[in-house]
């Protein structure tokens, strides 16, 4: 079985938004050099570090809220609109935390990638 690569033809004057003229050639050349490989490894390490920090922070908040519910049994007796407060804290209270963690991760990952692009384009 042979592999076939299917690509769409590129229009002569068309390039993706945000790429300077010749941007993809510069990036391809950067990856082929030793310095380019160093930049890519640095980007991968920074993205991994970011993912670990955001995941650890989220797990810390999740564990703290679980401990709070477990250590304060009076929350089970309190009701808001007929629903126990501890259920509301664990069920609905964590969604904003998930959204915040996702937003922070996305923003920081985009910043890391922009720094990488700036480094490569400077070369």
C-alpha positions in Angstrom: 0.0 0.0 0.0 1.4 3.4 -1.0 0.8 6.6 0.8 -0.5 9.5 -1.1 -0.4 13.1 0.2 -3.3 15.2 -0.9 -3.0 18.9 -0.7 -4.9 21.8 -2.0 -3.2 24.2 -4.4 -2.1 27.5 -2.9 -3.2 30.7 -4.5 -0.1 32.8 -5.4 -1.0 35.9 -3.4 -2.9 34.2 -0.6 -1.4 33.4 2.8 -2.9 32.7 6.2 -3.6 35.6 8.5 -0.7 36.6 10.7 2.0 35.1 8.6 4.5 37.5 7.0 5.5 37.0 3.4 7.8 33.9 3.3 6.8 33.1 6.9 6.3 29.3 6.3 9.7 29.0 4.6 11.4 30.8 7.5 9.7 28.4 9.9 10.6 25.3 7.9 14.2 26.5 7.7 14.3 27.2 11.4 13.2 23.7 12.3 15.9 22.2 10.0 18.8 23.9 11.9 20.2 23.1 15.3 19.0 26.5 16.7 15.5 25.8 15.2 15.3 22.4 16.9 16.4 24.2 20.2 13.5 26.7 19.7 11.0 23.9 19.1 12.2 21.9 22.2 11.9 25.1 24.2 8.4 25.7 23.0 7.4 22.1 23.8 8.9 22.4 27.3 7.1 25.7 28.0 3.8 24.3 26.8 4.3 21.2 29.0 5.2 23.3 32.0 2.1 25.5 31.4 -0.1 22.4 31.2 1.3 20.9 34.4 0.9 24.2 36.3 -2.7 24.8 35.2 -3.7 21.2 35.9 -2.0 21.2 39.3 -3.7 24.5 40.2 -7.1 23.2 39.1 -6.6 19.9 41.0 -5.6 21.9 44.1 -8.8 24.0 43.9 -10.8 20.8 43.3 -9.3 19.1 46.3 -9.7 22.1 48.5 -13.4 22.4 47.6 -13.9 18.6 48.2 -12.1 18.9 51.6 -14.2 21.9 52.5 -17.4 20.0 51.8 -16.1 16.9 53.7 -14.8 18.9 56.7 -17.9 21.2 57.1 -20.8 18.8 57.5 -23.2 21.7 58.3 -23.2 22.5 54.5 -25.2 19.3 53.9 -27.9 20.7 56.1 -28.1 24.1 54.4 -30.4 24.3 51.4 -30.7 26.9 48.7 -33.8 26.5 46.6 -34.3 23.0 47.9 -30.8 21.9 46.8 -28.0 21.2 49.4 -25.3 23.9 49.4 -22.5 21.3 49.2 -24.0 20.0 46.0 -24.2 23.5 44.6 -20.6 24.1 45.5 -19.3 20.9 43.9 -21.7 20.9 41.0 -22.2 24.5 39.9 -19.4 26.2 41.8 -16.6 24.5 39.9 -17.7 25.4 36.4 -16.4 29.0 36.7 -13.1 27.6 37.9 -12.9 25.2 34.9 -13.7 28.1 32.6 -11.1 30.3 34.2 -8.4 27.6 34.1 -9.2 27.0 30.4 -9.1 30.7 29.6 -5.8 31.2 31.4 -4.3 28.2 29.7 -5.4 29.3 26.2 -4.1 32.8 26.7 -0.8 31.7 28.0 -0.3 29.0 25.3 -1.1 31.6 22.6 1.5 33.9 24.2 4.1 31.1 24.2 3.4 30.4 20.6 3.6 34.1 19.7 7.0 34.3 21.3 8.2 31.2 19.4 6.9 32.8 16.1 8.7 36.0 16.9 12.0 34.1 17.6 11.7 32.2 14.3 10.7 35.2 12.3 13.7 37.2 13.6 16.0 34.6 12.2 
